[in-house]
Structure formats: C-alpha cells, structure tokens
Amino acid sequence: MSVFYGKYYNAIDSKGRAIIPAPFRDIIKNNYSTKLYVTNAPLENCLNIYPQEEWLKLQEKVRKLPRSDRAMRVFRYRVIASAQECELDKQGRILIPLSLREDGRLNSDVVVVGQIDWIELWNREEWDKVVDPSGMDSREYEERLAELGL
C-alpha cells in the first residue's frame, strides 16, 4: 500500500475548501474510499485528515483503551469529538468546517503534509515554527532518534 509523504504549500479558498495535492488524491483513489475524516490533531495546532479506512482503525484502537485514563479522555475530546466526515469533490478539494479551521488556526496559506497513514493540514506560519530546528536541543534530538532506532 502506498503511503502519504511530502509537503505541499497550498491555500484555503474563501469558502473553506482545501485542495488535496494530486499525489495524495492518487493514493486515496487507488487505496481507499473517497470518504475522509478531518479532525484536530492530538497535540499540535493542525488538522489531521484520515481516509475512512485509517479512521476506522484508529477508532478501534481507541475503543479498546480505558475510558477512565485522563490522556484518553482528552484524546477523545480533542480528536474523536471534533471529527467531521467529508468527501473529495471533483476538483480534489475538501470543505473544512469553520470550527475546525478555527481550531487549526488556518487562514488562506496552508501546508499539506503526508504522515504515512494520514495527512496533516497546517497554518503556514505555525508549520514554519514547528519545523525550525533552532528551538531544539540538537544533541537530545539525536539521542532520542538513536534510542528509537532512527
């Protein structure tokens, strides 16, 4: 199965529609149904876009985890409760509901990022801050990646 990777600079139009880049549309068309789920990311100020099949896998994992766990409750409130179903239109766009555009702090300039099983949609300024290495301890970063085997 193909995976989502790469980043694309894009825009959200005045009606709140975002274009899904052609390589991502091809992956969706060839591997998934055209039904997508848009939701808040668990920690970052961006939106996650899941193909239906990946969304169902995530839901199944969440179902098996303890509801009493504080982190799981926050995850459910932030991710599951904010999810909206949408479909690609004929031009390869999805309509991002206003509430999610506000949650993701999205304006007209966005970055669409592949994350293997899902797609992220970022405010361009926020993305630039997140990927700026100057705010990181490079030694700690390298050590952590080594611990993870990367």
Z-matrix of the N, CA and C atoms (Angstrom, degrees):
N
C 1 1.448
C 2 1.532 1 108.54
N 3 1.289 2 116.40 1 141.78
C 4 1.455 3 121.95 2 177.19
C 5 1.522 4 110.76 3 -73.27
N 6 1.322 5 114.99 4 158.29
C 7 1.458 6 120.23 5 178.92
C 8 1.521 7 110.07 6 -123.77
N 9 1.323 8 115.20 7 157.07
C 10 1.458 9 121.21 8 177.24
C 11 1.528 10 108.77 9 -83.94
N 12 1.314 11 116.80 10 123.14
C 13 1.456 12 120.94 11 174.06
C 14 1.522 13 109.06 12 -149.34
N 15 1.316 14 115.25 13 159.29
C 16 1.458 15 121.36 14 -179.08
C 17 1.513 16 111.18 15 102.66
N 18 1.342 17 115.19 16 167.52
C 19 1.471 18 120.79 17 176.49
C 20 1.516 19 108.49 18 -132.93
N 21 1.312 20 114.44 19 146.67
C 22 1.457 21 122.18 20 -176.34
C 23 1.516 22 109.06 21 -137.03
N 24 1.322 23 116.13 22 131.51
C 25 1.460 24 120.88 23 175.94
C 26 1.515 25 107.46 24 -87.20
N 27 1.314 26 115.32 25 134.24
C 28 1.449 27 119.35 26 -171.45
C 29 1.524 28 109.46 27 -150.13
N 30 1.308 29 116.18 28 -169.47
C 31 1.465 30 121.50 29 -179.89
C 32 1.526 31 109.27 30 -141.49
N 33 1.310 32 114.60 31 154.01
C 34 1.458 33 121.30 32 169.47
C 35 1.518 34 105.83 33 -104.04
N 36 1.331 35 116.54 34 130.94
C 37 1.458 36 118.89 35 -177.59
C 38 1.530 37 111.08 36 -79.14
N 39 1.316 38 116.25 37 176.69
C 40 1.469 39 121.65 38 -175.10
C 41 1.528 40 113.15 39 -63.56
N 42 1.333 41 117.59 40 -18.62
C 43 1.466 42 121.30 41 178.14
C 44 1.526 43 112.65 42 -92.43
N 45 1.339 44 116.65 43 -0.73
C 46 1.460 45 120.48 44 178.72
C 47 1.515 46 114.26 45 88.58
N 48 1.329 47 116.39 46 19.88
C 49 1.468 48 119.47 47 179.75
C 50 1.521 49 110.26 48 -95.86
N 51 1.327 50 114.99 49 136.84
C 52 1.462 51 121.50 50 177.06
C 53 1.520 52 108.57 51 -116.16
N 54 1.311 53 115.74 52 137.33
C 55 1.469 54 120.69 53 176.85
C 56 1.521 55 108.77 54 -82.10
N 57 1.309 56 115.91 55 129.90
C 58 1.461 57 121.32 56 172.48
C 59 1.538 58 105.49 57 -86.29
N 60 1.335 59 118.37 58 123.94
C 61 1.472 60 120.71 59 -176.95
C 62 1.534 61 112.58 60 -55.22
N 63 1.309 62 115.74 61 146.77
C 64 1.466 63 121.78 62 -175.83
C 65 1.530 64 113.46 63 -52.41
N 66 1.350 65 119.79 64 -43.63
C 67 1.474 66 117.37 65 178.72
C 68 1.529 67 112.67 66 -60.95
N 69 1.322 68 117.56 67 -35.75
C 70 1.465 69 120.62 68 177.97
C 71 1.523 70 110.55 69 -71.47
N 72 1.318 71 116.86 70 -39.16
C 73 1.476 72 119.94 71 177.20
C 74 1.517 73 110.13 72 -61.17
N 75 1.333 74 117.01 73 -40.22
C 76 1.465 75 120.62 74 178.84
C 77 1.525 76 111.37 75 -62.26
N 78 1.331 77 116.22 76 -42.33
C 79 1.466 78 120.01 77 178.11
C 80 1.527 79 109.54 78 -62.01
N 81 1.321 80 116.57 79 -45.62
C 82 1.471 81 120.34 80 179.27
C 83 1.527 82 109.66 81 -61.08
N 84 1.326 83 116.77 82 -49.65
C 85 1.471 84 121.55 83 -177.20
C 86 1.528 85 111.76 84 -59.67
N 87 1.331 86 116.92 85 -39.36
C 88 1.461 87 120.77 86 -174.62
C 89 1.529 88 114.38 87 -88.32
N 90 1.334 89 117.87 88 -14.60
C 91 1.453 90 119.44 89 -173.38
C 92 1.528 91 115.01 90 -129.55
N 93 1.319 92 117.18 91 -14.95
C 94 1.453 93 120.46 92 -173.06
C 95 1.523 94 110.41 93 -138.56
N 96 1.340 95 114.52 94 171.53
C 97 1.456 96 119.03 95 168.91
C 98 1.529 97 107.07 96 -76.02
N 99 1.318 98 117.91 97 168.90
C 100 1.467 99 120.11 98 -179.05
C 101 1.525 100 112.22 99 -85.52
N 102 1.324 101 118.14 100 0.87
C 103 1.457 102 121.21 101 177.62
C 104 1.527 103 108.48 102 -79.22
N 105 1.331 104 115.69 103 129.48
C 106 1.459 105 122.28 104 -178.85
C 107 1.524 106 109.44 105 -124.05
N 108 1.319 107 115.97 106 158.34
C 109 1.464 108 122.29 107 175.47
C 110 1.519 109 108.25 108 -124.06
N 111 1.323 110 115.54 109 126.83
C 112 1.463 111 122.12 110 178.91
C 113 1.522 112 107.03 111 -108.59
N 114 1.322 113 116.07 112 134.27
C 115 1.462 114 120.67 113 -177.44
C 116 1.517 115 110.39 114 -152.83
N 117 1.317 116 115.98 115 166.84
C 118 1.453 117 120.36 116 172.65
C 119 1.517 118 109.28 117 -66.14
N 120 1.311 119 116.71 118 148.33
C 121 1.461 120 120.97 119 171.29
C 122 1.526 121 108.06 120 -73.89
N 123 1.337 122 117.97 121 155.29
C 124 1.463 123 119.65 122 -177.88
C 125 1.533 124 113.75 123 -63.15
N 126 1.322 125 118.53 124 -36.92
C 127 1.458 126 121.56 125 -175.25
C 128 1.529 127 114.49 126 -125.87
N 129 1.301 128 116.96 127 -38.70
C 130 1.457 129 121.05 128 -174.40
C 131 1.522 130 111.71 129 -82.75
N 132 1.320 131 115.34 130 162.71
C 133 1.467 132 121.20 131 175.05
C 134 1.524 133 108.58 132 -90.10
N 135 1.307 134 114.85 133 69.79
C 136 1.464 135 121.44 134 176.07
C 137 1.521 136 107.02 135 -149.26
N 138 1.317 137 115.86 136 176.90
C 139 1.462 138 120.88 137 176.60
C 140 1.520 139 109.30 138 -111.59
N 141 1.317 140 115.65 139 146.33
C 142 1.455 141 121.59 140 173.21
C 143 1.520 142 108.60 141 -105.79
N 144 1.321 143 114.81 142 139.75
C 145 1.462 144 121.51 143 177.52
C 146 1.527 145 107.01 144 -120.21
N 147 1.329 146 115.77 145 117.10
C 148 1.449 147 121.58 146 -177.54
C 149 1.524 148 110.85 147 -110.73
N 150 1.331 149 118.08 148 134.39
C 151 1.463 150 118.54 149 165.50
C 152 1.537 151 107.98 150 -62.04
N 153 1.297 152 117.00 151 150.15
C 154 1.466 153 120.98 152 -176.51
C 155 1.521 154 111.91 153 -50.38
N 156 1.297 155 117.67 154 -44.33
C 157 1.463 156 120.69 155 -176.33
C 158 1.535 157 111.79 156 -63.36
N 159 1.327 158 117.58 157 -38.85
C 160 1.470 159 121.12 158 177.52
C 161 1.526 160 110.48 159 -71.60
N 162 1.324 161 116.18 160 -36.82
C 163 1.466 162 120.53 161 177.52
C 164 1.533 163 110.43 162 -61.86
N 165 1.329 164 117.11 163 -42.39
C 166 1.467 165 120.94 164 179.52
C 167 1.529 166 111.01 165 -64.49
N 168 1.337 167 117.69 166 -36.93
C 169 1.470 168 121.09 167 176.05
C 170 1.526 169 110.18 168 -63.10
N 171 1.316 170 116.73 169 -44.17
C 172 1.462 171 121.05 170 179.22
C 173 1.534 172 110.25 171 -62.46
N 174 1.322 173 116.68 172 -45.23
C 175 1.464 174 120.18 173 178.58
C 176 1.525 175 111.48 174 -58.18
N 177 1.316 176 116.51 175 -40.94
C 178 1.462 177 120.23 176 -179.64
C 179 1.526 178 110.94 177 -64.54
N 180 1.319 179 117.61 178 -40.28
C 181 1.470 180 120.45 179 176.04
C 182 1.520 181 110.71 180 -62.00
N 183 1.326 182 116.30 181 -45.54
C 184 1.465 183 121.24 182 -178.27
C 185 1.523 184 110.42 183 -62.75
N 186 1.313 185 116.47 184 -39.68
C 187 1.472 186 121.58 185 -179.61
C 188 1.527 187 112.07 186 -57.59
N 189 1.326 188 116.51 187 -33.01
C 190 1.468 189 121.86 188 -175.40
C 191 1.524 190 113.19 189 -85.65
N 192 1.320 191 117.65 190 -8.89
C 193 1.466 192 120.61 191 -177.30
C 194 1.516 193 110.99 192 -93.68
N 195 1.325 194 117.20 193 152.01
C 196 1.471 195 120.27 194 -175.19
C 197 1.518 196 113.05 195 -65.06
N 198 1.315 197 115.70 196 128.28
C 199 1.465 198 121.39 197 178.75
C 200 1.519 199 112.13 198 -68.62
N 201 1.321 200 116.46 199 -23.76
C 202 1.460 201 120.37 200 -178.22
C 203 1.534 202 112.82 201 -76.84
N 204 1.310 203 117.93 202 -14.40
C 205 1.455 204 121.35 203 -179.68
C 206 1.532 205 109.85 204 -70.01
N 207 1.322 206 117.32 205 127.24
C 208 1.469 207 122.33 206 -176.28
C 209 1.532 208 111.58 207 -58.98
N 210 1.306 209 118.30 208 -44.87
C 211 1.472 210 120.87 209 -179.99
C 212 1.523 211 110.58 210 -61.94
N 213 1.332 212 116.97 211 -38.63
C 214 1.464 213 120.01 212 178.93
C 215 1.528 214 111.18 213 -67.97
N 216 1.328 215 117.14 214 -37.92
C 217 1.462 216 119.12 215 178.30
C 218 1.524 217 110.11 216 -63.34
N 219 1.327 218 117.04 217 -44.86
C 220 1.469 219 120.05 218 178.72
C 221 1.521 220 109.95 219 -62.85
N 222 1.333 221 117.17 220 -41.40
C 223 1.467 222 121.16 221 177.73
C 224 1.526 223 110.14 222 -59.34
N 225 1.328 224 116.91 223 -45.73
C 226 1.465 225 120.38 224 179.16
C 227 1.523 226 111.22 225 -62.13
N 228 1.335 227 116.99 226 -44.08
C 229 1.464 228 120.40 227 179.70
C 230 1.516 229 111.24 228 -63.51
N 231 1.317 230 116.07 229 -44.27
C 232 1.463 231 120.66 230 -173.75
C 233 1.529 232 112.33 231 -78.90
N 234 1.313 233 117.32 232 -44.79
C 235 1.472 234 121.22 233 -172.25
C 236 1.525 235 112.11 234 -96.50
N 237 1.306 236 117.02 235 -57.98
C 238 1.462 237 120.18 236 -174.19
C 239 1.532 238 110.74 237 -66.13
N 240 1.330 239 117.30 238 -47.34
C 241 1.464 240 120.77 239 -176.10
C 242 1.520 241 113.15 240 -66.30
N 243 1.323 242 118.15 241 -26.38
C 244 1.466 243 119.89 242 -177.20
C 245 1.531 244 113.24 243 -90.01
N 246 1.324 245 117.57 244 -6.58
C 247 1.462 246 120.92 245 -173.91
C 248 1.529 247 112.62 246 -62.79
N 249 1.315 248 114.64 247 139.33
C 250 1.462 249 122.74 248 176.37
C 251 1.530 250 108.75 249 -130.63
N 252 1.297 251 115.79 250 132.99
C 253 1.462 252 120.74 251 177.05
C 254 1.525 253 109.10 252 -79.59
N 255 1.320 254 116.79 253 139.48
C 256 1.464 255 120.51 254 175.25
C 257 1.523 256 109.24 255 -150.10
N 258 1.316 257 115.68 256 166.87
C 259 1.464 258 120.92 257 178.94
C 260 1.508 259 109.50 258 -131.15
N 261 1.314 260 115.01 259 151.61
C 262 1.459 261 120.30 260 174.09
C 263 1.519 262 109.26 261 -67.98
N 264 1.327 263 117.07 262 134.24
C 265 1.459 264 118.68 263 173.82
C 266 1.533 265 109.31 264 -86.65
N 267 1.313 266 117.80 265 -177.96
C 268 1.472 267 121.51 266 -176.02
C 269 1.521 268 113.06 267 -65.17
N 270 1.333 269 117.15 268 -21.01
C 271 1.465 270 121.43 269 178.28
C 272 1.530 271 111.90 270 -93.50
N 273 1.322 272 117.52 271 5.27
C 274 1.465 273 121.23 272 178.46
C 275 1.515 274 113.60 273 78.79
N 276 1.334 275 117.12 274 26.90
C 277 1.457 276 121.76 275 -179.56
C 278 1.517 277 110.27 276 -108.84
N 279 1.338 278 115.02 277 158.19
C 280 1.459 279 121.05 278 169.65
C 281 1.520 280 107.53 279 -126.48
N 282 1.312 281 115.09 280 146.92
C 283 1.454 282 121.25 281 177.31
C 284 1.524 283 108.22 282 -88.79
N 285 1.340 284 115.80 283 119.89
C 286 1.458 285 121.28 284 178.19
C 287 1.531 286 107.49 285 -93.70
N 288 1.327 287 118.44 286 116.52
C 289 1.469 288 120.01 287 -180.00
C 290 1.537 289 111.12 288 -57.25
N 291 1.320 290 115.30 289 148.27
C 292 1.456 291 121.35 290 -177.54
C 293 1.525 292 112.09 291 -54.07
N 294 1.324 293 117.16 292 -43.24
C 295 1.472 294 119.95 293 -178.47
C 296 1.527 295 111.04 294 -59.15
N 297 1.317 296 117.56 295 -40.25
C 298 1.463 297 120.41 296 178.58
C 299 1.525 298 111.65 297 -73.32
N 300 1.328 299 117.49 298 -36.42
C 301 1.474 300 119.13 299 175.92
C 302 1.527 301 109.40 300 -60.48
N 303 1.331 302 116.12 301 -40.54
C 304 1.466 303 119.69 302 178.41
C 305 1.524 304 111.08 303 -67.69
N 306 1.334 305 117.44 304 -44.99
C 307 1.469 306 120.93 305 179.15
C 308 1.531 307 110.91 306 -59.24
N 309 1.320 308 117.45 307 -41.16
C 310 1.458 309 122.08 308 -178.81
C 311 1.515 310 113.69 309 -84.02
N 312 1.338 311 115.92 310 1.14
C 313 1.472 312 121.78 311 -178.68
C 314 1.533 313 111.42 312 54.36
N 315 1.322 314 114.99 313 39.13
C 316 1.462 315 119.85 314 -176.61
C 317 1.517 316 110.79 315 -85.77
N 318 1.308 317 114.73 316 134.93
C 319 1.461 318 121.89 317 170.95
C 320 1.519 319 106.67 318 -120.17
N 321 1.299 320 118.44 319 -154.86
C 322 1.458 321 118.57 320 -175.37
C 323 1.526 322 113.17 321 -71.22
N 324 1.328 323 119.08 322 -31.39
C 325 1.472 324 121.59 323 -178.34
C 326 1.519 325 110.81 324 -93.11
N 327 1.331 326 115.86 325 115.36
C 328 1.460 327 120.86 326 -178.00
C 329 1.529 328 110.55 327 -130.04
N 330 1.321 329 113.70 328 163.09
C 331 1.458 330 121.99 329 173.35
C 332 1.518 331 106.80 330 -121.28
N 333 1.325 332 116.66 331 131.02
C 334 1.462 333 122.95 332 179.11
C 335 1.526 334 105.99 333 -106.90
N 336 1.342 335 116.05 334 121.20
C 337 1.462 336 121.81 335 -170.04
C 338 1.522 337 110.06 336 -124.16
N 339 1.332 338 116.56 337 130.90
C 340 1.461 339 120.86 338 175.32
C 341 1.513 340 111.04 339 -80.35
N 342 1.326 341 116.60 340 137.89
C 343 1.467 342 122.44 341 179.93
C 344 1.530 343 111.19 342 -131.56
N 345 1.297 344 117.01 343 45.09
C 346 1.463 345 126.36 344 177.85
C 347 1.528 346 111.36 345 70.72
N 348 1.350 347 118.19 346 -71.21
C 349 1.465 348 121.32 347 -176.61
C 350 1.519 349 113.83 348 -100.63
N 351 1.323 350 117.53 349 -8.75
C 352 1.457 351 121.58 350 -179.47
C 353 1.511 352 109.68 351 -147.98
N 354 1.316 353 114.79 352 175.24
C 355 1.463 354 123.03 353 -179.55
C 356 1.523 355 107.50 354 -119.00
N 357 1.326 356 116.84 355 140.97
C 358 1.463 357 120.32 356 174.59
C 359 1.520 358 109.34 357 -110.45
N 360 1.321 359 114.90 358 147.03
C 361 1.461 360 122.61 359 178.36
C 362 1.522 361 107.34 360 -122.97
N 363 1.340 362 115.99 361 116.37
C 364 1.464 363 122.96 362 -173.46
C 365 1.521 364 111.82 363 -118.10
N 366 1.317 365 115.78 364 146.79
C 367 1.455 366 122.09 365 163.85
C 368 1.532 367 105.38 366 -64.27
N 369 1.320 368 117.52 367 133.54
C 370 1.471 369 121.24 368 -175.01
C 371 1.527 370 112.11 369 -58.30
N 372 1.313 371 118.87 370 -44.01
C 373 1.467 372 121.37 371 -179.66
C 374 1.528 373 110.94 372 -65.05
N 375 1.320 374 116.74 373 -41.01
C 376 1.468 375 121.39 374 178.97
C 377 1.528 376 110.24 375 -63.55
N 378 1.334 377 116.40 376 -43.43
C 379 1.471 378 121.47 377 178.62
C 380 1.526 379 110.24 378 -59.33
N 381 1.322 380 117.06 379 -46.21
C 382 1.461 381 120.78 380 -179.29
C 383 1.525 382 111.45 381 -59.18
N 384 1.324 383 117.23 382 -36.58
C 385 1.471 384 121.14 383 177.73
C 386 1.529 385 111.01 384 -69.50
N 387 1.314 386 116.43 385 -44.00
C 388 1.463 387 121.19 386 -175.37
C 389 1.525 388 111.52 387 -64.79
N 390 1.312 389 117.68 388 -37.88
C 391 1.473 390 119.62 389 -176.38
C 392 1.526 391 112.86 390 -92.04
N 393 1.319 392 118.15 391 0.52
C 394 1.470 393 121.93 392 178.12
C 395 1.529 394 108.81 393 -72.68
N 396 1.338 395 118.09 394 114.81
C 397 1.470 396 120.33 395 -176.36
C 398 1.530 397 114.06 396 -73.41
N 399 1.314 398 118.96 397 -10.41
C 400 1.464 399 120.28 398 -176.66
C 401 1.526 400 112.85 399 -65.75
N 402 1.316 401 118.27 400 -21.45
C 403 1.448 402 121.08 401 179.66
C 404 1.520 403 113.76 402 -89.41
N 405 1.336 404 117.11 403 8.37
C 406 1.467 405 121.15 404 -176.45
C 407 1.521 406 110.53 405 -114.82
N 408 1.310 407 115.11 406 153.23
C 409 1.455 408 121.72 407 169.60
C 410 1.534 409 105.82 408 -84.72
N 411 1.319 410 116.89 409 105.60
C 412 1.464 411 120.46 410 -172.64
C 413 1.531 412 112.35 411 -63.01
N 414 1.317 413 117.46 412 -35.70
C 415 1.473 414 119.78 413 178.84
C 416 1.535 415 110.28 414 -65.13
N 417 1.333 416 116.96 415 -45.68
C 418 1.465 417 120.97 416 178.62
C 419 1.526 418 110.50 417 -61.90
N 420 1.330 419 116.80 418 -40.55
C 421 1.464 420 122.23 419 178.58
C 422 1.533 421 110.30 420 -61.44
N 423 1.317 422 117.04 421 -48.44
C 424 1.472 423 121.39 422 179.77
C 425 1.522 424 111.20 423 -61.85
N 426 1.334 425 116.74 424 -42.85
C 427 1.455 426 120.59 425 -179.75
C 428 1.527 427 111.25 426 -64.10
N 429 1.318 428 116.38 427 -41.79
C 430 1.467 429 119.78 428 -179.57
C 431 1.524 430 111.00 429 -65.65
N 432 1.341 431 116.25 430 -42.78
C 433 1.471 432 118.61 431 176.77
C 434 1.518 433 111.74 432 -61.77
N 435 1.333 434 116.45 433 -38.99
C 436 1.466 435 119.97 434 177.74
C 437 1.526 436 110.74 435 -63.13
N 438 1.349 437 117.04 436 -41.08
C 439 1.465 438 121.07 437 177.44
C 440 1.530 439 110.77 438 -60.22
N 441 1.326 440 115.47 439 -34.86
C 442 1.463 441 120.16 440 179.96
C 443 1.518 442 113.08 441 -82.12
N 444 1.331 443 116.83 442 -5.70
C 445 1.460 444 121.08 443 178.78
C 446 1.512 445 113.80 444 85.95
N 447 1.335 446 116.82 445 22.14
C 448 1.470 447 120.40 446 179.06
C 449 1.512 448 111.23 447 -111.73
